Amino acid sequence: MIRSWIVMPLLCALSFVCCSNGDDDGSSGGGKKPAMSLVIESSDGESVTLGIKWLNATHVRMVCMATEDKKALTGAEVAVQGTKYAEERVTIGGLTPMTTYTVFAVACDDAGGYSGMQVVQFVTEYAGPRPYEWESARDGIPSYTDLVLCYGGSTHRTPFGWNKERFAPFVTYTDEAGGEHWLFDSFLCIEFVMVPYSINLGQKRTSGGREQWQELIDYWFGPDNGVNALEEAVGEAAARLGAPAGKRKVVMVMPDPIIYEEYADTNTSTTYWGELNGGWTLRRLRTASRPTSGISTPCGGCSTRPTTGMSSWPDSTSSPRTSPRRATAGIRSSNAGRR
């Protein structure tokens, strides 16, 4: 029994000392050398929570830096520059989503000694879209009167594109007396296949992956097609008729992340989709869209980043697949744009 009481503290001390992976072995302030361990307990898009334990020390000093370089700081630098903490659990906030961070830490005593440096690294998550002030100020879902379904994206569609000439007859109409009037006030951009792949549930096809999702993004937000072409058509009509009573609305139907590579075969891959490297796809979708002076975009679950003149669905939307139903509930719609 006596031997166990002697051995256990030694093992405990060794576990603290050996976990140091910094560039130096620390410095003794004249007494017993400090030692510490550092682990990541959790992290999200804007914060990280760290678990800390130390021996022969009164506090730790840490630096959390947006870098992938684990040798960016020395233990001596951290001991001087680091923020002081005396808790065993520390949460650091104010971080940037989808960013690699490195935490450098040393345990310190009051005599100037510090432990070997501990280094841990993590990547913050995607924090999700945040509503703009004008979105938060809404007291309800944007209203619609007449919505047209615009099927497009897959190469089997004829005609393939939605340019301004194709949009024009859905933006305005001419009556029997020759007078021109505004027509549809809402446009549903919809697709369920990217032949030969499926991008919606229930299709007996190979499931579409990142490449097909990107093709759909490029299709609807290309320079002369989709949303930008609709903006041109609305702009030309407004030059003739004056501004419409309300902004034209755009609803985007987003692809489904289908679980199996072959929809009905549960033995096929569930990791076929492709890699999402840090958020490039989300940024690409945001920068590809162009704000419009005459169009607002209620995107159900959509990652498009709206700017002035564009809007999005409230966060209460349950999923991208519910967007068309919410958009068309209680309104008149048309399949005039279907091919």
Secondary structure in CASP SS format (residue, H / E / C, confidence):
PFRMAT SS
TARGET T0000
AUTHOR 0000-0000-0000
METHOD secondary structure of the structure
MODEL  1
M C 1.00
I H 1.00
R H 1.00
S H 1.00
W H 1.00
I H 1.00
V H 1.00
M H 1.00
P H 1.00
L H 1.00
L H 1.00
C H 1.00
A H 1.00
L H 1.00
S H 1.00
F H 1.00
V H 1.00
C H 1.00
C C 1.00
S C 1.00
N C 1.00
G C 1.00
D C 1.00
D C 1.00
D C 1.00
G C 1.00
S E 1.00
S C 1.00
G C 1.00
G C 1.00
G C 1.00
K C 1.00
K C 1.00
P C 1.00
A E 1.00
M E 1.00
S E 1.00
L E 1.00
V E 1.00
I E 1.00
E E 1.00
S E 1.00
S E 1.00
D C 1.00
G C 1.00
E C 1.00
S C 1.00
V E 1.00
T E 1.00
L E 1.00
G E 1.00
I E 1.00
K E 1.00
W E 1.00
L E 1.00
N C 1.00
A C 1.00
T C 1.00
H E 1.00
V E 1.00
R E 1.00
M E 1.00
V E 1.00
C E 1.00
M E 1.00
A C 1.00
T C 1.00
E C 1.00
D C 1.00
K C 1.00
K C 1.00
A C 1.00
L C 1.00
T C 1.00
G H 1.00
A H 1.00
E H 1.00
V H 1.00
A H 1.00
V H 1.00
Q H 1.00
G C 1.00
T E 1.00
K E 1.00
Y E 1.00
A C 1.00
E C 1.00
E C 1.00
R E 1.00
V E 1.00
T E 1.00
I E 1.00
G C 1.00
G C 1.00
L C 1.00
T C 1.00
P C 1.00
M C 1.00
T C 1.00
T E 1.00
Y E 1.00
T E 1.00
V E 1.00
F E 1.00
A E 1.00
V E 1.00
A E 1.00
C E 1.00
D C 1.00
D C 1.00
A C 1.00
G C 1.00
G C 1.00
Y E 1.00
S C 1.00
G C 1.00
M C 1.00
Q E 1.00
V E 1.00
V E 1.00
Q E 1.00
F E 1.00
V E 1.00
T C 1.00
E C 1.00
Y C 1.00
A C 1.00
G C 1.00
P C 1.00
R C 1.00
P C 1.00
Y C 1.00
E H 1.00
W H 1.00
E H 1.00
S H 1.00
A C 1.00
R C 1.00
D C 1.00
G C 1.00
I C 1.00
P C 1.00
S C 1.00
Y C 1.00
T C 1.00
D E 1.00
L E 1.00
V E 1.00
L E 1.00
C E 1.00
Y E 1.00
G C 1.00
G C 1.00
S C 1.00
T C 1.00
H C 1.00
R C 1.00
T C 1.00
P C 1.00
F C 1.00
G C 1.00
W C 1.00
N C 1.00
K H 1.00
E H 1.00
R H 1.00
F H 1.00
A H 1.00
P H 1.00
F H 1.00
V H 1.00
T E 1.00
Y E 1.00
T E 1.00
D C 1.00
E C 1.00
A C 1.00
G C 1.00
G C 1.00
E E 1.00
H E 1.00
W E 1.00
L C 1.00
F C 1.00
D C 1.00
S E 1.00
F E 1.00
L E 1.00
C E 1.00
I E 1.00
E C 1.00
F C 1.00
V E 1.00
M E 1.00
V C 1.00
P C 1.00
Y E 1.00
S E 1.00
I C 1.00
N C 1.00
L C 1.00
G C 1.00
Q C 1.00
K C 1.00
R C 1.00
T E 1.00
S E 1.00
G C 1.00
G C 1.00
R H 1.00
E H 1.00
Q H 1.00
W H 1.00
Q H 1.00
E H 1.00
L H 1.00
I H 1.00
D H 1.00
Y H 1.00
W H 1.00
F C 1.00
G C 1.00
P C 1.00
D C 1.00
N C 1.00
G C 1.00
V H 1.00
N H 1.00
A H 1.00
L H 1.00
E H 1.00
E H 1.00
A H 1.00
V H 1.00
G H 1.00
E H 1.00
A H 1.00
A H 1.00
A H 1.00
R H 1.00
L H 1.00
G C 1.00
A C 1.00
P C 1.00
A C 1.00
G C 1.00
K C 1.00
R E 1.00
K E 1.00
V E 1.00
V E 1.00
M E 1.00
V C 1.00
M C 1.00
P C 1.00
D C 1.00
P C 1.00
I C 1.00
I C 1.00
Y C 1.00
E C 1.00
E E 1.00
Y C 1.00
A C 1.00
D C 1.00
T C 1.00
N C 1.00
T C 1.00
S C 1.00
T C 1.00
T C 1.00
Y C 1.00
W C 1.00
G C 1.00
E C 1.00
L C 1.00
N C 1.00
G C 1.00
G C 1.00
W H 1.00
T H 1.00
L H 1.00
R H 1.00
R H 1.00
L H 1.00
R H 1.00
T H 1.00
A H 1.00
S C 1.00
R C 1.00
P C 1.00
T C 1.00
S C 1.00
G C 1.00
I E 1.00
S E 1.00
T C 1.00
P C 1.00
C C 1.00
G C 1.00
G C 1.00
C C 1.00
S C 1.00
T C 1.00
R C 1.00
P C 1.00
T C 1.00
T C 1.00
G C 1.00
M C 1.00
S C 1.00
S C 1.00
W C 1.00
P C 1.00
D C 1.00
S C 1.00
T C 1.00
S C 1.00
S C 1.00
P H 1.00
R H 1.00
T H 1.00
S H 1.00
P H 1.00
R H 1.00
R H 1.00
A H 1.00
T H 1.00
A C 1.00
G C 1.00
I C 1.00
R E 1.00
S E 1.00
S E 1.00
N C 1.00
A C 1.00
G C 1.00
R C 1.00
R C 1.00
END
